[in-house]
Amino acid sequence: MATTTATLTLSSADLTGDALSLSTTTTLTKAGTLTGLSQTTGVARKTTSSTAQYTLFDGDAYGNGSHKVYIKNTSAVATEYATIEINSEQMGKLYSGDWTFFPWEANADTNDIKITPSVSTSFTLEYALFYE
């Protein structure tokens, strides 16, 4: 059984007026079980030079399950972002240095994860999928 853990730490000296320090860790498991996720795409990068939308993960290719997605905008330019869309719904935008980690149940071709870069110059996203 594979064991993969994810940890998130948030800290700030002045966000709430007091020091903020939160940390949580979880083991990535298959849906409804304590069995670890056993598949990954590995960490990869995709560089584009177009504002055309593209499919990062095809919903038909992964099926039902407790999948986890990691995406990071590697740009150093503050105004450059990538729009993330799932099932034709905009999930949000990742600006320079931003990253996200979220659950995804692929289960249909309509649940593709699609990316639209904000610039037509060289733009790179880092990504990984952990799945059943």
QUISULBEL-V679513 format. One record per helix or strand of 3 or more residues. SS is the DSSP state (~ for helix, > for strand). FROM is the first residue (numbers start at 0). LEN is the number of residues. If there is no record, write none. Layout:
SS,FROM,LEN
SS,FROM,LEN
This chain:
>,4,8
>,19,8
>,43,5
>,53,4
~,58,3
>,66,7
>,80,6
>,88,7
>,98,6
~,108,3
>,112,5
>,122,9
